[in-house]
């Protein structure tokens, strides 16, 4: 006992820093950070009570260790430093996400009160253990202990009791605080920077870590008063431990029940204001409305057919330099041509625009696009008769043409976190670089028990290549959309239990663009990836629309206008195992000049950063608009690591 007393300080350091320690002979290797810290605190409290109730240790500490009270305080200081350094959630995050909850406002007030008193406790620790001056008088120590235990307005026992009543909410009909938080998160998805399940977990961490601080202050205070012969206090300490254990078991059970039904995916709602290149990126001139006369759509320059005959053709020339010579030629395929009217007025777009026309007005009164002033002036375009028999009609077709104005490329290179340096994916976003769409990843270093190294969080630069480079011209590095190959699969992909997201890539499945995720087994306790170069696997959904059993179904977008023109926020309208075709905007609303849907470029990265268990591609929109294709992430489910375990200990010595 005496030897253990002499080395108490070093024992405490080992106890609060060794994440794989044993607790009374029973290993708990899979616990989350807070539950692990609770075990360490209770182990420490048990050992310290043995010391302060041992007269030989007290005498020795007072004579040779600088005072039993100082050594006691130093032990709690080391524990407190660990609590601060390993705190996995910030109160400010939960505050913003749950600001409208009255019960959370009450709970937060209690939490802040405990944190404020703990800050005073921490300052006192620093002042008394500096070593460059004598400790404060005994009266200052007892004043602190009595404030912690007995202050009529801010004592820790009362604050913890009130906090527990608020969380349980036995008298209210809205359920406990976790149930209320889940309901609030679902109603507040657009402002939530984390999944509902992650919010619950962080709420638990916020409450539990503050309760640990309160419990530590109370136990220190009773031990200190015991040292000063103000009473025995072992009974009070034991009763508090039992009450704390009971409350924790109830709290963890309530949390797990709420997390069972909580959504783990996170996506982004529309921003308040759309900004091209920042909140969205777009494809251009994939299928674009184009005016072409029948005489130029066949090799014989005849006008014997009608517009509907030309469902798949090209421009063979420019007959007698008529209107075809005054507009941008379609050098690709002409598809799905139709007759609207013989004669029209055309407002061509500026030469630098991705559009061909701003609007078209036919003599029958039909207007394609939104008619307004025309900077270049309108051009009258009239069909004509040839030899009284053949009508050379102007048709409205779709132009599928690759070229310098057509951004239609998706990166196919794999995008992986730096797994060699123990990094994982913590976020996704779409970016466009050199006319190629990339799925960019945010990566961060992994820490023990699901922690994330906040200082290492960064967006990994996307590959810098151009589609004209010879090494990618073969199409192995990128996918080119076209009339025949313009489908994108919509899927939710989740890693097997015990694995985390470490990479993403697009691949081709038939004519479809399809997402795959790389997942890697995780050593949760150590905070390391398990042989990532050998055990990482790529995971995807191979189902197609041609499957005989439950084929992938198409999501249709009807008469889509430009998605940024809606005044209402987009809503998710897709589900996993669907696909969608990139197409043109509505002919009447926009003269088919815009490629839709757009791609949501907002970062999908939980705040605070956390482990991810999956990712997906989805569509959101409004009826009558093209909407957005966006990435989503699936946050890691910590439920299996939540456990209100307590060390098996004998009663304190009286």
Secondary structure as UniProt FT lines:
FT   HELIX           2..6
FT   HELIX           8..17
FT   TURN            19..20
FT   STRAND          22..23
FT   TURN            24..25
FT   STRAND          26..27
FT   TURN            29..30
FT   HELIX           33..52
FT   HELIX           55..64
FT   HELIX           68..85
FT   HELIX           91..97
FT   TURN            98..100
FT   HELIX           102..129
FT   HELIX           138..150
FT   TURN            152..154
FT   HELIX           156..168
FT   HELIX           177..187
FT   HELIX           189..191
FT   HELIX           196..227
FT   TURN            228..229
FT   HELIX           234..261
FT   STRAND          265..266
FT   TURN            277..279
FT   STRAND          280..281
FT   STRAND          288..293
FT   HELIX           294..296
FT   TURN            299..300
FT   HELIX           307..309
FT   STRAND          312..314
FT   HELIX           319..321
FT   HELIX           323..326
FT   STRAND          333..338
FT   STRAND          343..348
FT   TURN            351..352
FT   STRAND          357..362
FT   TURN            363..364
FT   STRAND          367..369
FT   TURN            375..376
FT   STRAND          379..382
FT   STRAND          384..386
FT   TURN            387..389
FT   STRAND          390..392
FT   STRAND          394..400
FT   TURN            404..405
FT   STRAND          409..411
FT   STRAND          415..416
FT   HELIX           419..421
FT   STRAND          423..433
FT   TURN            434..435
FT   STRAND          436..447
FT   HELIX           448..450
FT   STRAND          451..459
FT   TURN            467..468
FT   TURN            470..474
FT   STRAND          478..480
FT   STRAND          487..490
FT   STRAND          492..494
FT   TURN            497..498
FT   STRAND          499..509
FT   TURN            510..511
FT   STRAND          512..523
FT   TURN            524..527
FT   STRAND          528..529
FT   HELIX           532..535
FT   STRAND          537..540
FT   TURN            545..546
FT   STRAND          553..554
FT   HELIX           563..565
FT   STRAND          571..572
FT   TURN            576..577
FT   STRAND          578..581
FT   STRAND          583..584
FT   HELIX           587..590
FT   TURN            591..592
FT   STRAND          595..596
FT   STRAND          598..600
FT   STRAND          612..621
FT   TURN            623..624
FT   STRAND          628..635
FT   HELIX           639..641
//
